[in-house]
Amino acid sequence: MKRDFLSIWDFTRDQLEHLLDQARTLKAQAAAGPLPRSLDGKVLGLLFVKPSTRTRVSFEAAMYRLGGQCLFLTTQDTQLARQEPLRDTARVLSRYLDALVVRTYAHQDVVELGRWASIPVINGLTDLLHPCQVMSDLLTLSEIRGRIDDLKAAWIGDGNNVAHSWIHAAGRLGFTLYLSCPAGYWPDARLIHKVQQEGSGTLVFCDDPRDAVKAVDVINTDVWASMGQEAEAETRRRVFQPFQVNAELVQAAPAHAVVMHCLPAHRGEEITDQVIEGPRSVVFDQAENRLHFQTALLDRLLQRTL
């Protein structure tokens, strides 16, 4: 039976921890030599509406390392540009490919593709969620701390797709997440309510970002205006300025706390150059771990052992 990876919330704690364990194992194996060609003869499709550096390159590199091949498509390369129904595209691509990564705007499009495809569909980013990014971040933190069940994390800035996946992760893995966002830019209230009602983690809401970071292990942020919000950029710069991750905010956190950013970063806006290049930054470690988590994800999904 095929399994999709559309949301962290769709998986149990045991399944998520198994993926992290597998990622650490494969990362260690890759450091020692070539990985087993577990996906030899498999073909991964990447259907991208939004541009990408890390998502595309990390998935392609992961697939090649496991012995598989990749086929990159934009919507302009397909009949989706001429309004072919998603359900038709999903069923046709299922006859050609072994799995499909989708990076797009509407989350419902990924859900629809997953519903109609007979192959695993992976959410490479939507406006609602970015699960692969957050699982890769948790992989990084597990390497630093050894465990994540007692993690205390802070999200500072826009309540966007990455924030939503952090909320899902806290709910499933049982850690504490502090959120600090400007008024009007908090994460989706329905998503928060569901996680609070059904999850095992703790969500703490702070108007002042200094309160959000004072007891945490990691400070996380993202751009203030995501793709598709360019027209709001100037307004957002004014509103979000008090939520910048700068040296003063980092100093308000415990000495062991690290700083994350999923990249690309607008240095001088949501995070300063001093912080992103500073000793607490693990930004490039988390970027590298996109490769290792997604290697584990592809290995498990395409072998149908997840």
C-alpha positions as CSV (number, residue, x, y, z in Angstrom):
1,M,0.0,0.0,0.0
2,K,1.4,3.4,-1.0
3,R,2.0,6.1,1.6
4,D,2.1,9.9,1.0
5,F,4.1,12.4,3.0
6,L,1.9,15.5,2.9
7,S,2.0,16.5,6.6
8,I,3.8,15.7,9.8
9,W,0.4,15.4,11.4
10,D,-0.5,12.4,9.3
11,F,2.2,10.3,11.0
12,T,2.6,8.8,14.4
13,R,5.3,9.6,16.8
14,D,6.9,6.2,16.3
15,Q,6.9,6.6,12.5
16,L,8.5,10.1,12.7
17,E,11.2,8.9,15.1
18,H,11.8,5.9,12.8
19,L,12.4,8.3,9.9
20,L,14.8,10.4,12.0
21,D,16.7,7.2,13.0
22,Q,16.9,6.1,9.4
23,A,18.2,9.5,8.4
24,R,21.0,9.4,11.0
25,T,21.9,5.9,9.9
26,L,22.0,6.7,6.2
27,K,24.0,9.9,6.9
28,A,26.6,7.9,8.7
29,Q,26.7,5.4,5.9
30,A,27.1,8.1,3.3
31,A,30.1,9.6,5.2
32,A,31.8,6.2,5.1
33,G,31.2,5.5,1.4
34,P,28.5,5.0,-1.2
35,L,25.0,4.2,0.0
36,P,23.3,0.9,-1.0
37,R,21.5,1.3,-4.3
38,S,18.1,0.5,-2.7
39,L,16.2,2.5,-5.3
40,D,18.0,1.3,-8.4
41,G,15.6,1.4,-11.4
42,K,13.2,3.8,-9.6
43,V,12.3,7.2,-11.1
44,L,11.3,10.2,-9.0
45,G,9.3,13.1,-10.5
46,L,9.6,16.6,-9.2
47,L,6.6,18.8,-10.2
48,F,7.4,22.4,-9.2
49,V,5.2,25.5,-9.5
50,K,7.5,27.5,-7.1
51,P,11.2,27.9,-7.7
52,S,13.7,26.1,-5.4
53,T,17.3,25.6,-4.5
54,R,17.4,23.3,-1.5
55,T,14.2,21.3,-2.2
56,R,15.1,20.4,-5.8
57,V,18.8,19.8,-5.3
58,S,18.4,17.8,-2.1
59,F,15.7,15.5,-3.5
60,E,17.6,15.0,-6.7
61,A,20.9,14.2,-4.9
62,A,19.1,11.9,-2.5
63,M,17.6,9.9,-5.3
64,Y,20.8,9.6,-7.2
65,R,22.7,8.5,-4.1
66,L,20.2,5.7,-3.7
67,G,20.7,4.6,-7.3
68,G,17.5,6.1,-8.8
69,Q,16.8,8.7,-11.4
70,C,14.9,12.1,-11.4
71,L,12.7,13.9,-13.8
72,F,12.1,17.6,-13.2
73,L,8.9,19.2,-14.4
74,T,7.4,22.7,-14.1
75,T,3.7,23.2,-14.7
76,Q,4.7,24.9,-18.0
77,D,6.2,21.6,-19.1
78,T,2.9,19.8,-18.6
79,Q,-0.7,20.0,-19.6
80,L,-1.4,21.5,-16.2
81,A,-0.6,24.8,-18.0
82,R,-3.7,24.1,-20.1
83,Q,-5.9,23.2,-17.2
84,E,-5.7,19.5,-17.3
85,P,-7.4,18.2,-14.1
86,L,-5.0,17.3,-11.3
87,R,-6.7,13.9,-11.0
88,D,-5.8,13.1,-14.6
89,T,-2.2,14.2,-14.2
90,A,-1.9,12.2,-11.0
91,R,-3.1,9.0,-12.7
92,V,-1.0,9.4,-15.8
93,L,2.2,10.2,-13.9
94,S,1.6,7.2,-11.7
95,R,2.0,5.0,-14.8
96,Y,5.5,6.6,-15.5
97,L,7.0,7.3,-12.1
98,D,7.6,5.6,-8.8
99,A,7.1,8.7,-6.6
100,L,6.3,12.4,-7.0
101,V,7.5,15.5,-5.1
102,V,5.2,18.5,-5.5
103,R,6.1,22.1,-4.6
104,T,3.2,24.5,-5.2
105,Y,1.0,27.2,-3.7
106,A,-2.4,25.6,-2.8
107,H,-2.1,22.7,-0.3
108,Q,-5.3,21.3,-1.6
109,D,-3.5,20.6,-4.9
110,V,-1.0,18.3,-3.2
111,V,-3.9,16.6,-1.3
112,E,-5.7,16.1,-4.6
113,L,-2.6,14.6,-6.3
114,G,-2.1,12.3,-3.4
115,R,-5.7,11.2,-3.5
116,W,-5.6,10.2,-7.2
117,A,-2.0,9.0,-7.5
118,S,-1.2,5.3,-7.0
119,I,2.5,6.3,-6.1
120,P,3.8,8.1,-3.0
121,V,3.3,11.9,-3.2
122,I,5.6,14.1,-1.1
123,N,4.9,17.7,-0.1
124,G,8.0,19.7,-1.1
125,L,6.2,22.9,0.1
126,T,2.8,24.4,0.0
127,D,1.5,27.7,1.3
128,L,0.1,25.8,4.3
129,L,2.9,23.4,5.2
130,H,6.6,22.5,4.7
131,P,7.0,19.1,6.5
132,C,10.3,18.1,5.0
133,Q,12.0,21.2,6.2
134,V,10.9,20.8,9.8
135,M,11.8,17.1,9.9
136,S,15.2,18.1,8.6
137,D,15.5,20.7,11.3
138,L,14.5,18.2,14.0
139,L,17.2,15.8,12.6
140,T,19.7,18.6,13.1
141,L,18.5,19.2,16.7
142,S,18.6,15.5,17.5
143,E,22.3,15.5,16.5
144,I,23.0,18.5,18.7
145,R,21.0,17.4,21.7
146,G,20.7,13.7,21.4
147,R,16.9,13.8,22.0
148,I,14.0,16.0,21.0
149,D,11.1,14.8,23.2
150,D,12.1,17.4,25.9
151,L,12.9,20.1,23.3
152,K,11.9,23.7,23.9
153,A,11.8,25.6,20.6
154,A,10.8,29.2,19.6
155,W,9.3,30.4,16.4
156,I,9.7,34.2,15.8
157,G,8.1,36.1,13.0
158,D,5.5,35.1,10.4
159,G,3.0,32.3,11.3
160,N,3.6,30.7,7.9
161,N,3.9,27.3,6.4
162,V,7.1,26.4,8.3
163,A,5.5,27.6,11.5
164,H,2.5,25.3,10.8
165,S,4.8,22.3,10.4
166,W,6.6,23.2,13.6
167,I,3.2,23.2,15.3
168,H,2.4,19.8,13.9
169,A,5.8,18.5,15.0
170,A,5.4,19.7,18.6
171,G,1.9,18.1,18.7
172,R,3.1,14.7,17.4
173,L,6.5,14.5,19.1
174,G,5.5,16.1,22.4
175,F,7.8,19.0,22.8
176,T,7.2,22.7,23.7
177,L,6.9,25.3,21.1
178,Y,6.9,29.1,21.9
179,L,5.4,31.3,19.2
180,S,5.8,35.0,18.9
181,C,4.2,36.8,15.9
182,P,2.8,40.2,15.2
183,A,-0.9,40.7,15.6
184,G,-2.7,39.6,12.5
185,Y,0.1,37.3,11.4
186,W,-0.4,34.3,13.8
187,P,-0.5,30.8,12.5
188,D,-3.9,29.3,11.3
189,A,-6.3,29.2,14.3
190,R,-8.0,26.0,13.1
191,L,-4.6,24.2,12.9
192,I,-3.6,25.4,16.3
193,H,-6.9,24.3,17.8
194,K,-6.6,20.8,16.3
195,V,-3.1,20.3,17.6
196,Q,-4.0,21.6,21.1
197,Q,-7.0,19.3,21.2
198,E,-5.3,16.1,19.8
199,G,-1.6,16.6,20.2
200,S,0.8,15.8,23.0
201,G,3.0,18.9,22.9
202,T,2.6,22.3,24.4
203,L,2.1,25.6,22.5
204,V,2.9,28.8,24.3
205,F,2.0,32.2,22.7
206,C,4.1,35.3,23.5
207,D,3.5,38.8,22.3
208,D,7.1,39.8,23.1
209,P,9.8,37.7,21.3
210,R,12.1,38.1,24.3
211,D,9.6,36.1,26.4
212,A,9.5,33.4,23.7
213,V,13.2,32.8,23.7
214,K,14.2,33.0,27.4
215,A,14.1,29.3,28.1
216,V,14.5,27.6,24.7
217,D,17.0,25.3,23.0
218,V,16.5,26.8,19.5
219,I,15.3,30.0,17.9
220,N,13.8,29.7,14.5
221,T,12.6,32.2,12.0
222,D,11.8,32.7,8.3
223,V,11.4,35.5,5.7
224,W,8.7,38.0,6.5
225,A,7.2,37.9,3.0
226,S,7.0,34.4,1.4
227,M,6.6,33.6,-2.3
228,G,3.3,35.1,-3.5
229,Q,3.4,37.9,-0.8
230,E,5.7,40.3,-2.6
231,A,3.1,43.0,-2.7
232,E,3.0,43.0,1.1
233,A,6.7,43.2,1.6
234,E,7.0,46.8,2.5
235,T,4.2,46.7,5.0
236,R,5.5,43.5,6.5
237,R,9.0,45.0,7.0
238,R,7.5,47.7,9.2
239,V,5.2,45.4,11.1
240,F,7.8,42.7,11.7
241,Q,10.8,44.8,12.7
242,P,10.4,44.2,16.4
243,F,10.5,40.4,15.6
244,Q,13.9,40.5,14.0
245,V,16.3,37.8,15.2
246,N,19.3,39.9,16.1
247,A,22.1,39.8,18.7
248,E,20.0,41.4,21.4
249,L,17.3,38.7,21.0
250,V,19.8,35.9,20.9
251,Q,21.4,37.2,24.1
252,A,18.0,36.9,25.8
253,A,18.1,33.1,25.2
254,P,20.0,30.5,27.2
255,A,23.7,30.3,26.3
256,H,23.3,26.8,24.7
257,A,20.5,27.9,22.4
258,V,21.1,27.7,18.6
259,V,19.6,29.7,15.8
260,M,17.9,28.3,12.7
261,H,16.6,29.7,9.4
262,C,15.3,27.5,6.6
263,L,16.8,29.8,3.9
264,P,16.8,31.8,1.7
265,A,17.4,34.5,4.2
266,H,16.8,38.3,3.8
267,R,19.8,39.3,5.9
268,G,19.1,42.6,7.7
269,E,15.4,41.9,7.8
270,E,14.2,38.8,9.7
271,I,17.7,37.9,10.8
272,T,20.9,39.9,11.0
273,D,24.1,39.0,9.2
274,Q,25.9,38.9,12.6
275,V,23.5,36.2,13.9
276,I,23.4,34.0,10.7
277,E,27.2,34.0,10.6
278,G,27.6,33.8,14.3
279,P,28.7,30.9,16.6
280,R,25.1,29.9,17.5
281,S,24.0,29.5,13.9
282,V,23.3,26.0,12.6
283,V,21.7,27.3,9.4
284,F,23.9,25.4,7.0
285,D,23.8,22.2,9.1
286,Q,20.0,22.2,8.8
287,A,20.3,22.9,5.0
288,E,22.6,19.9,4.6
289,N,20.2,17.7,6.6
290,R,17.5,18.3,4.0
291,L,19.5,15.8,1.9
292,H,19.8,13.2,4.7
293,F,16.2,13.3,5.9
294,Q,14.9,13.1,2.3
295,T,17.2,10.3,1.5
296,A,15.6,8.3,4.4
297,L,12.1,9.4,3.4
298,L,12.6,8.3,-0.2
299,D,14.2,5.0,0.9
300,R,11.2,4.2,3.2
301,L,8.4,5.4,1.0
302,L,9.6,3.8,-2.3
303,Q,10.3,0.6,-0.6
304,R,6.9,0.9,1.1
305,T,8.3,0.2,4.6
306,L,6.8,3.3,6.2
